[in-house]
Amino acid sequence: MTASIHPTAIVDPSARIDDDVAIGAYSIVGADTAIGAGSRIGPHAVIGARTRLGRRNRVFQFSSIGEIAQDRKYGGEPTTTTIGDDNVFREFVTVHGGTVQDRGDTAIGDANLFLAYTHVAHDCVVGSHTVFSNNAQIAGHVHIGDWVVMGAYGGVHQFCRIGAHAMVAAGSIVLQDVPPFTTVQGFPAQPKGTNAEGLKRRGFTPAQMLAVRRAYKTLYREGRSLDEAKALIEAAARDAPVLAPLVAFLAAPGRGLVR
């Protein structure tokens, strides 16, 4: 099946459009852009230059995906945006390309859901299966792990990390790193427990959830230093492999943990 491109759409001749792609009225596709099979680009959408969209993505009206960074340091360099498969970008979503001062690419994985007015800034890395509720926005250089839930109107400061399976409650402002499995809330965001409901929905066993709760208690409830807590969690991970992402996260440098 060949691509279906509305006659009012503007598609750069260098763009590579796979079979079974639909591009709606008045949409624009920039130079050196690729759109994978089965993707749907709604009306009045913009797909910026040097953007790679995988298969079966859906971009709703008035979204802008892959445009240049909102960064004073950006000087027109040919940076990129790379997006996997099966993502949904609802109305007025914005995703910006990378900058040469960082990785030069903004990367989004698979099966993510970006609700209306969400924003992914330059050089961010977003994993797979995340949900960005309405108006959730992340600044430049932020890394978001798999299965993260960003609540409505949540915001993340530049260079922060949000670990896998974490949840940022609605209206929260994240100024430091959020470990995997953790729920944070408030301004500034503070830890409020584990993301127990999310883990249950994803099939974590009772034993795995118990290990996560114990690790959270070690990190946040026992008055331990961060180094001491790290050592204890690393030891616990030998018998509870579910904690491996938490151990790796705590071992990596960042902006400091929410505590």
N, C-alpha and C positions, 0 to 999 in steps of 0.2 A: 504494500500500500504506500503510495507516494505521500509526501507532506502536503498539508492543506494550509496555504498561506493566503490570508485575506488580501484582496487587491489594494487596500489602503495601507497595509503594513509596509514598513521599510526595512528590508533585510540587506545587509552589506554583501556584496558579491563574494567576499572571502569567507563568509560564514558557512559552516558545514551543518546542514540540517538533515538528520536521519529520516528514515521512513516513518510514517504514521505519526508525524509531529503536526500539531495544529497551532497556528499563530493567528491571533485575533486581530480585529480591526484597529488600525492606528498604532499598533505596537511597533517597536523599533528593536532590531537586533544588530549589534555592533560588529566591527571588524574582527576577524580571527577568533570568532566565537563558534562553539560547537554545542548542539542541542541533541540529546540522545533520543532514541526511538521511544515512541509512546508518550512523549512529553506534551503538555498542553500549556500554551502561553495565551492568557486571556487578552481582552482588548485593553488598549492604553497602557501596556506594560513596556518596560525598557530592560533589555538585556545588554549590559555594557560590553565594550570591547574586551577581548581576551578572557572571556568567561567560558568555563566548561560545565555544562549541565548534563548530568547522566541521564539514565532512562526513567521514564514514567514520572517525571517531576511535573508538578502543576503550579503555575504562577498565575495568581488572580489579578484582576484589573488594578491598575495604578501602582503596582509594585515596581521597584527599581533594583535589579540584581546585577552586581558586578560593576557598578560605576566607580569612579575614582575616589580615593580616600578623602575624608574630611580631615586633612592634616596639613598644617602649614609647611611641613617639610616635604610634602609630595611635590615633585618637580616635573611631572609628566613622564616618568619612567614607565616602561611597558610591563607593569606588574599584573597579576592575574587573580582570578577567583575560580576555585575548583569545588564543584558540588557533586555529590554522589547521586544515588538513585532514590526514587519514591519519596521525595520531599514535597511538602505542601507549603507554599508561601501565600498567605491570604492578603487581603487588600492593604495597600500602602506599606507593605514590608520593604525595608531597605537593607541591602547587603553591599558593603564596599570592598573593593580590591585591596591588595596589600601595598606595602611600601618597601623601598630598598633598605630602609633603616632596620627592618626586621626580616621576616622570612620571605617577603615579596609576594605572598599569596595569602588569601583568605580561604580557609578550607572548611567545608561542611560535609558531614558523612551522609548516612542513609536514613530514610524513614523518619525524618524530623518534621515537626509540625510547628510552623511559625504563624501565630494568629495576627490579627490586624494590628498595624502600627508597631510591630516589633522591629528591632534594629540590631544588626551585626556589623560592628565597625571593622576597620582595616586590621589585617594580620591576625584576626581571631582564628581559633581552631575550635570547631564544634563537632562533637562526636556523632553518634547515631542514636535514634529513638528518643531524642529530647523533645520537650514541649515548652515553647515560649508562649505564655499566655499574653493576652492583649496588652500592648504597650511595654512589655518587658524589653529592656535594652541593655546591651553590653558595649563597653568602650573598647578602644583599641588594645590589641595584644592579649586579650582574654582567652583562656583555654577552658572549654566546657566539656566535661566527660560524658560518656554514654548514659542514657536514661535519666539525665538531669531534668527536673521540672522547675521552670522559672515562673513564679506567680505573676499575676497582673501587676503592672507598674513597678516591677522589680528592676533594680539597676545594679550594674557591676562596674566598679572602678577599673581603670586600665591596669593591665599586667596581672590581674587577679586570676586565680585558678578555682574552678568549681569541680570537685571530684565526682566520680561516677556514682549514680544513684542518690545524689544529694537533692535536696529541695530547698528553694528559696521562696519564702512565703510572700504573699502579695504585699506590695508596697515596701519591701525591704530594700535597703541600700547596702551592698556588699563592698567593704573597703579592704578586706584581707581574704586570704585563701580559705575555702570551705572544704573540709575533708570529705572523702567519699562516705556515703550512707547517712550524712548528717542533714538535719533540718535546721535552717536559720531563719530568724525573724527580727525585724526592727530596723532602726536607723540610729547608729550603725547596726548591722545585722549581728545577732548573737546566737550561739548554739542553743537549741531548744529540745534536743533529743535526736533519736535516730529517725530515719524515714521509714518507719516500720510498715506502714500501709503500702507504700510503694514496693518494698521488698517482698511483702506477702503476695501482692498482685503479680510479681515477676517470678514467683515460684521458689523463692528462697525457703529452705527447710527450717523447721523450728530450731534445730541445732545451729544452723548458720546464723539465724537471727539472734540467737542467744550469744554467739561469739561476737557479733557486731555490737550488741548492747554492752557486753563486758568491756570491749575495746573502747567504746564511747565513755563508759564510766571511768576507765583508766585515764583517758585523755582529759576528761572534763570534770569529774565529780570527786576525785580522791585527793585533790590538792597537790598533785605531783608536779615536778618540773617537766618541761617539755622533753628534755633528753631522757629522763627517767621513764616517762610514759612511752616514748618511742621504743626504748629497749624492751619494756614489758610487752608491748603489742607485737614487736618482732618475734619475741619468744613464743607468744600465744599463737602466732601464725604458723608455726611449725606443725601444730596439731589442728589448725583451722585455716586451710588454704583460702577460704573466703576472704580473709583479711589481707591477702597479698596486695590488692590495689591500694589499701590504706597504708601499708608499709612503704610501698613505692612512692606514694604521694608525700608522705611525711619525710622521706629521705631526699626529695628533690627541693632545690631552693625556690623561694617564692617571696611573697610580700608579708610573710608571717601569717599564722593561723588566727581565725576568729576564736577568741577565748574569753 
